[in-house]
Amino acid sequence: MATDIPSLQLSNGAHFPLIGFGTWKAQPGVVGSAIGMAINNGCRHLDCAAAYKNEKEIGDALQAIFAKGQVQRQQLFITSKLWNTMHDPCDVPSAIKKTLADLQLEYLDLYLIHWP
């Protein structure tokens, strides 16, 4: 974890960076390189959401970053969000599976309800 960004240690031992990089309104073709720059500059918390419609590009960027050895998945705190139209309990599993597939991750560190 970057030492210059303050974090809180959660009860499960995970570190929650207090400064994150948001991906809302990040333009297609730009968000991937922006993620790379943020991570290269010490950011370890990424804030994503299915409603931002850029999780696939973020996932591609993350896989490239992992392949280069810049950081490991465990060094990042990745948040995503469940959109309004997916709040029905029957819809949640498919929503998170799509997010995980798009981000090309096995898990999220935090999954929030977007606009409850």
C-alpha positions as CSV (number, residue, x, y, z in Angstrom):
1,M,0.0,0.0,0.0
2,A,1.2,3.5,-0.8
3,T,2.6,5.0,2.4
4,D,1.8,8.6,1.5
5,I,-2.0,8.0,1.3
6,P,-3.6,7.7,4.7
7,S,-5.7,4.6,5.3
8,L,-7.8,3.1,8.1
9,Q,-7.4,-0.5,9.2
10,L,-10.8,-2.3,9.2
11,S,-11.8,-4.9,11.8
12,N,-10.9,-7.7,9.3
13,G,-7.4,-6.3,8.9
14,A,-7.9,-4.8,5.4
15,H,-6.7,-1.3,4.8
16,F,-9.2,1.2,3.4
17,P,-7.4,4.1,1.7
18,L,-9.0,7.4,2.6
19,I,-8.3,8.9,-0.9
20,G,-9.7,7.1,-3.9
21,F,-9.8,7.6,-7.6
22,G,-13.3,8.0,-9.0
23,T,-14.2,6.8,-12.5
24,W,-17.5,8.6,-13.0
25,K,-17.8,10.4,-16.3
26,A,-14.4,9.1,-17.4
27,Q,-14.4,9.0,-21.1
28,P,-14.1,5.8,-23.1
29,G,-10.5,5.4,-24.3
30,V,-9.2,7.5,-21.4
31,V,-10.3,5.8,-18.2
32,G,-7.8,2.9,-18.7
33,S,-4.8,5.2,-18.9
34,A,-6.2,7.3,-16.1
35,I,-6.4,4.2,-13.9
36,G,-2.8,3.5,-14.8
37,M,-1.6,7.0,-13.9
38,A,-3.5,7.0,-10.6
39,I,-2.0,3.7,-9.6
40,N,1.5,4.8,-10.7
41,N,1.1,7.8,-8.5
42,G,0.2,5.8,-5.4
43,C,-3.6,5.6,-5.5
44,R,-4.8,2.3,-4.2
45,H,-8.6,2.9,-3.9
46,L,-10.6,2.8,-7.1
47,D,-14.2,3.8,-7.1
48,C,-16.2,2.2,-9.9
49,A,-19.9,1.6,-10.8
50,A,-21.8,-0.4,-13.4
51,A,-23.8,2.8,-14.2
52,Y,-20.6,4.6,-15.2
53,K,-20.5,2.2,-18.2
54,N,-16.7,1.9,-18.1
55,E,-16.0,-1.1,-16.0
56,K,-14.9,-3.3,-18.9
57,E,-12.2,-0.8,-19.9
58,I,-11.1,-0.5,-16.3
59,G,-10.9,-4.3,-16.1
60,D,-8.7,-4.4,-19.2
61,A,-6.4,-1.7,-17.6
62,L,-6.2,-3.6,-14.3
63,Q,-5.2,-6.8,-16.1
64,A,-2.4,-5.0,-17.9
65,I,-1.2,-3.4,-14.7
66,F,-1.3,-6.8,-12.9
67,A,0.6,-8.4,-15.8
68,K,3.3,-5.8,-15.6
69,G,3.7,-6.4,-11.9
70,Q,3.0,-2.7,-11.0
71,V,0.7,-3.8,-8.2
72,Q,-1.0,-7.0,-7.1
73,R,-4.8,-7.2,-6.8
74,Q,-4.4,-7.5,-3.0
75,Q,-2.8,-4.1,-2.8
76,L,-5.9,-2.4,-4.2
77,F,-9.2,-1.5,-2.6
78,I,-11.8,-1.7,-5.3
79,T,-15.4,-0.4,-4.8
80,S,-18.3,-0.8,-7.2
81,K,-22.0,-0.1,-6.9
82,L,-25.3,-1.7,-7.5
83,W,-27.5,0.5,-9.7
84,N,-31.1,1.6,-8.9
85,T,-32.8,-0.8,-11.3
86,M,-31.0,-3.8,-9.8
87,H,-32.1,-3.5,-6.2
88,D,-34.6,-6.4,-6.3
89,P,-32.9,-9.3,-4.4
90,C,-33.3,-11.5,-7.5
91,D,-31.3,-9.1,-9.6
92,V,-28.3,-8.6,-7.3
93,P,-26.4,-11.8,-8.1
94,S,-26.4,-11.2,-11.8
95,A,-25.5,-7.5,-11.3
96,I,-22.4,-8.3,-9.2
97,K,-21.4,-11.2,-11.5
98,K,-21.5,-8.7,-14.5
99,T,-19.4,-6.2,-12.6
100,L,-16.8,-8.8,-11.6
101,A,-16.7,-10.1,-15.2
102,D,-16.3,-6.6,-16.6
103,L,-13.6,-5.6,-14.0
104,Q,-12.0,-9.1,-14.6
105,L,-11.8,-9.6,-10.8
106,E,-12.6,-12.4,-8.5
107,Y,-13.8,-10.1,-5.7
108,L,-14.7,-6.5,-4.7
109,D,-13.6,-4.9,-1.5
110,L,-16.8,-2.9,-1.2
111,Y,-20.1,-3.2,-3.1
112,L,-22.5,-0.3,-2.4
113,I,-26.1,0.3,-3.2
114,H,-26.1,3.2,-5.6
115,W,-28.9,5.7,-4.9
116,P,-31.0,3.7,-2.4
